[in-house]
Each structure stands twice: as C-alpha cells, then as structure tokens.
Amino acid sequence: MFKHKHPYSPFIKADTTKLIVGTLPPPRFSTGQLLEKDVDFCYGSYYNSLWLYIDKIHNLNLRYDNSNEAVQERKQFLVVHKIGVCDIVESCERAKIDASDLGMTNIKLRNLIGYLKEFPNIRTLLFTGGNSKNGPEYFFRKHIKGHNIKLKLVSTEIPRIHQFQLGSRIIKTVSLTSASGSANRAIGSLALYQQLKNKNPDFNTFDFRVMQYQEFF
C-alpha cells in the first residue's frame, strides 16, 4: 500500500480572494520523480493543463521544466492576481500507484473551513472538478457537514456555481471542468461544446476550458 501525502503546503496570502481547490498531485510529485516538463509546484504536472490554460489566457509564456524559475513564475502570477491554492486532500493510501481520484482510500482531508476563517478575504473557491466521487467538490461537501454548512445552488449551467455562508461572509464555489485529460470525453458530450464545434471544426477541448476558465482566472 502506497502512502500518498500531499507534497505542498497551502499557498495562501493575507490578501488572497480566490482559492483553487483540487485533490492531490500525481504520486511522482511526492516521491520526487518528476518528468522533464513537470514543475515542482501545485498543478505542476505537464499532463494537468491548468497552467497551460492560465498561460494562454494571460499570455504569460511560462517555463515548463524542473527549474526554480518556473516555480517562481507561477507564484508571482498567483500573488499578483490574489489567487491561492489549497487542495483538500492531505493524504491517502493507494493500492495502485497512480493519480486516480477513485483509487484513494483512508483519505485525510485538510481543514479547509479553518483556512477560510484564517484568511477572511477569500470569497471564491475554484474546484478543479465536480461532485463525482472523490473529486474536490465531493470532499468539500463531506467536510462542511461537520460544520453544519450547506451549499446553496446558484447556477446549474457548467461550471456549476454554489454559495454558502461562513459567519457574515458569503463564499461562492465554482466547479470547473477538470483540467486533466480524463475529462475530455465528458466535455465532448456537452451540448455547448458540440454547438461550438459545429460552428468551428477546429474548436477543441483545450479551447473549451480556456473559454470557461478565463472568467475566473
């Protein structure tokens, strides 16, 4: 059984207003066996395209390698745009060493509500995936049950939006389409994607995510 521990502490500043919430990076980030184009930071897997979308939206010309410069480029972007990262899973166990969310067992969650209380400027949570089993929204719903908090549906359109009250604050949650390649099939079945694809045959799942993400990044 592989003990998969999150390799990065939450990246949150005093003025952070948005928080990216995922689950865990692939096991190689915990074991230090990075690929050539991986970046040793949150969402650094070259096969998780979150930074590729952000790069496209803001024309950042980011580096994709194991260098410290690549890490600092991403941190600088987050600080300037007041965005933080706090994945909700602290650790889990895996029978098979892969990045599958469904393969996680004996899961320990981070105290995300505690971080929200500590950093009162956070008003938006950006889930990098929906409410499917062992996804970030799924775990967040489990987490808030112990705090007597419920999500209120705001919009059923993709990305689905909810909100909840924490003290005097109203915090919005946005369930973005996952940046991993495994979500491409689901995107392909969406009516909106098919409509845009019919209008422009060159339109693809990368373009769809860029279109979706740019409103929130």
Secondary structure, 3 states (H helix, E strand, C coil): CEEEECCCCCECCCCCCEEEECCCCCCHHHHCCCCCCCCCCCCCCCCECHHHHHHHHHCCCCCCCCCHHHHHHHHHHHHHCCEEECCCEEEEEECCCCCCCCCEEEEEECCHHHHHHHCCCCCEEEECCCCCCCCHHHHHHHHHHCCCCCCEEEECCCCEEEEEEECCEEEEEEECCCCEHHHHHHHHCCHHHHHHHHHCCCCCHHHHHHHHHCCCC
